[in-house]
């Protein structure tokens, strides 16, 4: 009997359940998709290091999933609460018929169970198809071979999803039972809400608050974009965040009053059709939901910023990577090892063997050959020597500017010795890398640097002081700024400074600091390069590695393949977690917005009934309802988009990504598509649900 | 005088063949332009059904209702809505004012949905509110004014569109006696000075005594008809009570 009642209830209130069901299904599907990555990666042909990165990503996603489950749990309880409240009168009637609270709890329990099972089934079904798309995305981002496409179903992910959601439903059931036990019959039967007293705000106060909020927001926007240079420490970002939050709340508090005031003064628009009614409806609603609107707006802002900036990071990383990895291999080795070395900080003494000392006086090519590496595997070999001069540290080369630099950037290690290179040596590397080559006169020097902060410091210093004194001889900087260029390959511009001296400069033997080698692999195809790369990256079955280990020789290096893989992997992890979080935030905010709108349905119902009575036809009423809901959905989105324009700009600056609008476009389009789809779906469900509610007979 | 409303042998049945209820059983009457007519009857007598049929909210089973020369039983869909919007004005027992709108806006809304020019709306709203003595509460919200004022706002909304016929359904039902008297005086003013035709449903004899003519309905049929003629209101009131006694049944509700 109860079962029959539950089924009938669900059928009857299907449109009420639409939002709840939609939220559950989307939640389940997303949850399944991200947790099934585990089984998807098994089918991809990827390198060992990529597989490790994917493993790391799956671990992180697992942790994030717990957070997401909590967010979804709250959302489901909230949505369910809305449904139960909407049916107060129905429960009241059951109780007058003599049904006990426990029986009512049982009905709701059954309903929750039924809808839970149904949404789990539908959600996992959608999730399985969605995860096929995901694996294509994974393969594309990790540049894996997707030739063997198989349809996969992940049982562990399925079980995990079921368990997590079962716990959530359990929470909902407990919550419902508590709610029911608190009900009093009289309140249930008279649950239809009376017209509430409309809180009216002084329009002048509204306008004032609105203007102040706009100014606050504008200042916060400027702080994170135009005035970003002042945000050099992490705690200074809190100011703009607080300003942004306060400004957003202020805007929502005053916006509807402000708009109302502005449109009221334009009688032609205000006194037209149902405009007046729609505006008043919005004014009333937004007034009573300031905080939730602000929260929704901020969540949407985070969704937009997270999604679009993470995708742009990926795009820009790709283009920068190409430039930063001009050759296959970089190797370096310390020169001039002493007999023993005392670490000045730890006081630890290291003694070096004769073999090690002997090797440190020879170039890297010698080390490679003497340790069993076939030098014919390499081509385009360029080897140079890096010097350091005692006393020539960052502090000294900054000269007069040092004090100011130290107060602005106290964290930098100013006692770092400067890296010195012979200009002809650098030109050899530059030629290989395809970079600009330089000429220096006998009394000239120059600085190469491409790391933003250091470029700034060095340029300031070069403006004030152009001379360096080495052993009594003055050298003048050829340029009054530093030029771009680098020696070490890396994922981004990280050269903090290289000083070039003319070949006539007397480079002393004891100043030798490091040998540096750049080369390409002497093969053509990617596959062959992958194999050769193993000599420097894989410890297993590696003759070179074993010999070096035996002789105690340390050879550092970086290969193009490693840089690209790790950078891609990192970007991909960021993207996946962003998409996961972003979509869940989006679902949460859309669902809350939709439920807020539906919660006030009883008031709406009465008001629309009045419209109908005074002669509005269904077309006019539906139009008014549509506009009301559309504006209600648009306002937080529009404000979130404005926030995001500055948020994304800030994020990209902080991550030192220089993206042109054209480069940003694809990620913005992708973000817009995701938001449009989910937000649009909720909007539609809300509109249909509300239409259904206001249509009901009195 | 011209007939504004003509009800011709209207019948309204509810239910199916095996269990038929005749809510209205062959009723015919006319209302002339500028008349103030009351319809009285016990609850369940069919007076509200009749009003609903006239106000195009409900459809008749047979018969015709002609308002201002148009047979509304033949109208459908949008033309029906348009007709209701433009030719009829409604006053309800529970006011049906929008709580989110000010008095001014509530009155104006009836005009804005007719797509009337905003300048004219302003003039008409101010004009009618002056006549009904609600000018100084125009910027107040419904919850800020008394019941009588609310009903006068509703009345202003009903007639601001210059309808051919105003239909009032128990307009004094939710008012105290003082407010009821004030409202009825307003009705009198509308009827006599602005020649508004009013059809009012009530079961209160005092309210009914303000009308020119009363049609009594019992069990879906016209039971009696009273014309005020040259009587004073007090005399008319006594006559109404007499008929109600004859009608029986609803006595307790009268007092």
Interface residues (C-beta under 8 A of the other chain):
Chain A: X195 X196 X197 X198 X200 X267 X268 X270 X271 X272 X273 X274 X275 X276 X277 X280 X281 X283 X284 X607 X610 X611 X613 X614 X615 X616 X617 X619 X620
Chain B: X78 X81 X82 X84 X85 X86 X88 X90 X92 X96 X97 X98 X99 X100 X101 X105 X108 X109 X110 X111 X112 X113 X115 X118 X119 X121 X122 X141 X142 X143 X157
